[in-house]
Structures are given as C-alpha cells and as structure tokens.
Amino acid sequence: CSTFNPSEDPNLQADLDRGTAYDPEQDYSYWTPKASQGELPLTITIDLSEQTARFYRGNDLVGRSRVATGKSSHPTPTGSFKIIEKIIDKRSNLYGHIEDADGNVVIQDADSRRHSSPDGGRFLGAEMPYWMRLTHTGIGMHSGPIPNPGQPASHGCIRLPRSIVQSLFGSVVIGTPVKIVP
C-alpha cells in the first residue's frame, strides 16, 4: 500500500479550503478522446481485485473506470473473452422483479428460475443498458449501479457508470478483446 500524498492531488487543497470532504472516487473514471478513435483496436482489461476496468489502444491507457462485478454467490468468470453481442436496450431474462396484476412489486430481487408470477402478474427483467455480451451463459458489460466502489455487487456481469459505458459501447465492435483477471 502506498501512502496518499495530498500534494499529488491539486483538488484536495481546494476541498480542504472550502471545508468539503475529500472524495477519492471523484475523477477516478475517465475516457479520453483517443479512446473513441484511433488506428489501433480498443482492448479492455477488467481487474476483479481492484474492481477497475482499463481501456487501451495498443499499449496506451486511454481510459479507466470503476466497475461492480459479481458477488461471491455469482462470481464473474476470469479469462480472455470477446464481445459477441451489443444491444442498447437489453433486459435480463434471469434477474429483475415480479409485479402483481396491479403493477405493485411483490418480489424485488426475483430470479425467473426460482420465482413465479402471481395470476395476472409478470416478471420484469432488470435493465442492462448498453449491453456487451461476453459469454453464452449471460455474462456481459453494461450500465448499472456501483453502490460501493471497490466492492463486487452484481450477479456476475460487469457494471460500468453510464458516463463511461455510452462512450465504450460506441467504440467497441463485435470481437473486441476483454481480459478479466482475478
């Protein structure tokens, strides 16, 4: 572990002067113009231990983002993958919530394999905007909440902040390599 040096962060002193709390997550994620365009293909590395995605063009780091990957009960697989599908407005067919006939949520964290809908009710899959599929078993990258930066929170997918995933989605192609390391 390295010791944080406040002089390395020019924004810290301004925060202290204003009496505001220093937020180490502020400006952690970034996407450079070079990430969206370039002659070299984009590659992605997801680091599960850091809960971080890094985006490269060749050997150049062109972006970085916090992610939320799979909890221990639904781990994100490690290995080398390629993006095999892209869908802007995707919904999960496994996880979501169940509504009764009046549209009231009766099961918040529903699994379509275990929970059934009441008469007149329905299962509504969780939104997974900017879906980029990595496996045929339902693992992919998409926009989603990162409730505790640095901590896994998903059912196995890689959640990214909307501000990053929109640019990423527009920059990747089917076949873009994604490496997930422990």
N, C-alpha and C positions, 0 to 999 in steps of 0.2 A: 504494500500500500504506500502510495506517495502522500506526502503532506501537502495540503492545499495552501498555496501561496496567494494571499489576497492581491498582491501587486500584479499577478498574472491576469487578473480579471479587471479591466478598466471600468466595468459597470458596477463592481462591488462598492467602491468608494462612494459613488453617486447614490446607491441604495442606502448605504450607511448614513450619508449626509441627510437624506430625506427621511430617515427613520423607518424605512421599509425593510421587510425581511428579505434576505438574500435567497433567491430561488435557484439552486444548482441545475434544475432541469430547463430553465429558460434558455433558449437558443441552443439547446443540445442538438435538436434535429435541424438539418439544413439540406437544401437542394440547390446546387449551383447551376447556372445556365449551361455549363459544359456537360452536365448530366443529361440534359434533354437533347443535346445534339452532339455529334462527333462522328469521326470516321470509324473509330473502334467500337465494337459492340459493348453494350452495358452488361455487367455481371453483378451478381448480388451475393453477399455473404451474410448469413444470419448467425449471430453468436448467442446461443441459448444461455450461457453463463452470465453474459453481460446484458441480455435482453436488448440487443442492438442489431440493427441492420446497417450494412455498409454497402455503398454503391460505387462501382469502379468503371472507368473507361480505360482499358488496358491496365496499367499499374497505377493510374491516377485515381485517388479517392475523390469522388465528385459529389458525394452526399452521405448523410448519416441520419439515422432515426432510431428513436426508442421504439420497441415493439413489445407486444404481450403475446407470449407463446403458450403452449399447453401446460396446464397444471399437471401435477404428478399423476392424477387419476386419468388424464387424457394427454399423454406426452406427445410433443412434436417430434417426428422422426428426424434422425440425423442422416446425412449423406449428401450425395450430389443428385440434383433434380433439374428439370427444365420446365418452364411454363408450358402447359399443354392446353390451356383454355383461358380465354379472357371474356368476362361478361360484366358490363357496367352495373346492372341492377340484378343481383343474384340474391336468392333467399335460401337458407339452409333447408334441406328436406329431413334433417335429423333433430335439430335443436331449435327451440322457439318457445311459444306459449300456446295454451289452449284457452279458447273462449267458449262461453256458453251461447245459447241461441240469441241472447240479448246483446252479445258483444262484450260481456264482462270477462275479464281474465280470471280463470279458475285455477290454472296451474301456470305459474310464472316461468319456471325453468323446466320446460317439458322436453322429453325425449320421445320422438314419434314411435320408437320401437317399444317403449315401455308404457306410455300413457295413451289413453284413448279419449276421444272427444265425447261429450255428452250428446244426447239427441238434439239435433239442430245446431250443435256447436261445431267448432272447427279448430284444427291445428294451424297456426300461422308461424312459418319458419322465420328465424332471426334474419334480419337484413345483413347482407355481406356486400356492401357496395364496392365496386372496383375489384371484383373477384379475379384472381390469377391462380388457377389450379396448378398444383404441383404433383399430386398423386391421384390415382384412380379410386382411392379409398376416402376421398373427401377432404384432403388437406390442401390448403392454399393460403395465399396472402390476400388481405382485404382491409378496408377501412373498418375501424372498430375502436371501442374504448380501451384505454390503457389506464386502468384505475389506480394502480400503484406502480409507477415507473420503476423498472428494475426487477419486477416480480411477474412470474407467469400468471395468466388469468383466463386463458381460453380453453376450448375443448380440443385443442391440437393445432388449430390454424395460427397463422402469424398475423396479428392485428397491427395496423400502422395508423398513424394520425392522418386524417383526411387531407391536411395540407400537403403531406408528402405523397400519399398514395395516388392522388389525382395526377401529379406530375409523373410518378413512376409508371402508372398504368399507360399513360400516353407515350412513354419512352421504351417500353419493353415490347418484344414481339414473341410470338409462339416460338419456343426453342431457346429463349433467354435462359442461361445457366443460373441456378440458385444452389449455393452450397450452404448446408445447415450443419454447424459444428457444435459439439457439446459445451 
